[in-house]
Amino acid sequence: MKRAEGLTITEVLVAMLLVLVMATSVSPMLTATMSNNSSSRTRSSALSAAETWIERYRSGQEPLDTVGPCVEVPTGKVTCTYAYDHSFSGDTGIPSHVSDAANLKGQFERFRSVLEATPVSSGSNLSLWELKVQVFWKEKEEKSVTVYTRFTR
């Protein structure tokens, strides 16, 4: 009797079992990789948001006194706190927030930002400021990035 070409049911079942074992062992690694990728993407967006705040201060678009969400203490330090999903169009004391509200909302709505501008020294026409920008976001717990710079105004 001549044997028919093809695989037996046993060979097919063994092959399926091997594929199942391999898929089961690889899936936790794949899940962890996707989670880390998402976390890295959010951190990159937070760094971009921090850099945007720095550029806005350097270009003079952000306040260095008490207005809107910003508070100045007697030492001259100005702290601005923007909650998650802050309404920039409601910051009527800061004209650049009202005019750029849609762009600001799109970039910052997922984040909470705390900006601290501290005067370092002043000359006849310009003052040197140190700016600390903290951008927070929520994953399983709240995470943050912090960026420092100095600028003159």
C-alpha positions in Angstrom: 0.0 0.0 0.0 1.3 3.4 -1.0 1.3 6.2 1.6 -0.6 9.4 0.6 1.4 12.6 0.5 0.8 15.2 3.2 1.0 15.4 7.0 -0.7 13.2 9.6 -3.0 14.6 12.2 -0.3 14.0 14.8 2.2 16.1 12.9 -0.3 18.9 12.5 -1.2 18.8 16.2 2.5 18.9 17.3 3.2 21.8 14.9 0.2 23.7 16.3 1.3 23.1 19.9 4.8 24.4 19.1 3.4 27.6 17.5 1.1 28.1 20.6 4.0 27.7 23.0 6.2 30.1 21.0 3.3 32.7 20.8 2.6 32.4 24.5 6.3 33.0 25.4 6.6 36.0 23.1 3.4 37.9 23.9 4.5 39.3 27.4 7.6 40.7 25.8 5.6 42.2 23.0 3.1 43.8 25.5 6.0 45.2 27.5 7.6 46.7 24.4 4.4 48.4 23.3 3.9 49.9 26.8 7.5 51.2 26.9 7.0 52.7 23.4 3.9 54.5 24.5 5.6 55.8 27.6 8.6 57.0 25.6 6.3 58.8 23.1 4.5 60.6 26.0 7.8 61.6 27.6 9.1 63.0 24.2 5.8 65.1 24.0 6.4 66.4 27.5 10.0 67.4 26.6 8.6 69.2 23.5 6.1 71.0 25.7 8.9 72.1 28.1 10.9 73.4 25.2 7.9 75.3 23.9 7.5 77.0 27.3 11.2 77.9 27.2 10.9 79.5 23.8 7.8 81.4 24.8 9.7 82.9 27.8 12.7 83.7 25.6 10.6 85.5 23.1 8.7 87.5 25.7 5.3 85.9 25.3 5.0 84.8 28.9 4.6 87.0 32.0 7.2 87.7 34.6 4.7 89.2 37.1 1.4 88.3 38.8 -1.2 87.8 36.1 -3.5 84.9 35.4 -2.1 81.6 36.8 1.2 83.3 37.7 2.1 84.5 41.2 5.1 86.7 42.1 6.7 86.5 45.6 8.6 89.3 47.2 11.9 87.9 46.2 10.9 88.5 42.5 10.4 84.8 41.8 7.4 84.1 39.5 5.6 80.8 39.6 3.0 79.9 36.9 0.9 76.7 37.4 -1.2 75.3 34.6 -3.5 72.4 35.4 -4.3 69.5 33.2 -6.6 70.7 30.4 -6.1 74.4 31.3 -8.3 76.9 29.4 -5.7 79.2 27.8 -8.5 81.3 26.2 -9.6 82.2 29.7 -6.2 83.8 30.5 -7.4 87.3 29.5 -4.5 88.9 31.3 -2.0 87.2 29.0 -2.7 88.3 25.5 -0.5 85.7 23.8 -2.5 82.9 25.6 -5.8 84.3 24.2 -4.4 84.6 20.6 -2.7 81.2 20.7 -5.3 79.3 22.8 -6.1 76.6 20.2 -2.4 75.8 19.7 -1.6 75.9 23.4 -4.5 73.7 24.2 -3.5 71.1 21.6 0.1 70.9 22.9 -0.5 71.2 26.7 -3.9 69.8 27.5 -2.5 66.3 28.4 0.1 67.9 30.8 0.3 69.9 34.0 3.0 72.5 33.9 4.8 74.4 36.7 7.1 77.2 35.6 9.4 79.0 38.0 11.2 82.2 36.8 13.8 83.5 39.2 15.7 86.7 38.7 19.5 86.1 38.9 20.9 89.5 38.1 20.0 92.7 36.5 21.9 95.3 34.5 21.0 98.7 33.1 18.7 97.4 30.4 18.3 93.7 30.8 17.8 91.2 33.6 19.1 87.6 33.7 16.4 85.1 34.7 16.7 81.4 35.5 13.7 79.3 34.3 12.7 75.9 35.7 10.0 74.1 33.7 8.3 71.0 35.0 5.9 69.1 32.9 3.8 66.4 34.5 1.7 63.6 32.9 -0.3 60.7 34.2 0.4 57.1 33.4 0.0 54.5 36.2 1.4 57.3 38.5 2.2 60.9 37.8 5.6 61.3 36.0 7.5 64.5 35.0 10.4 66.0 33.2 12.3 69.1 34.3 14.2 71.5 32.1 16.3 74.5 33.2 17.5 77.5 31.2 18.5 81.1 31.6 17.3 84.0 29.5 17.5 87.8 29.4 14.7 90.2 29.3 
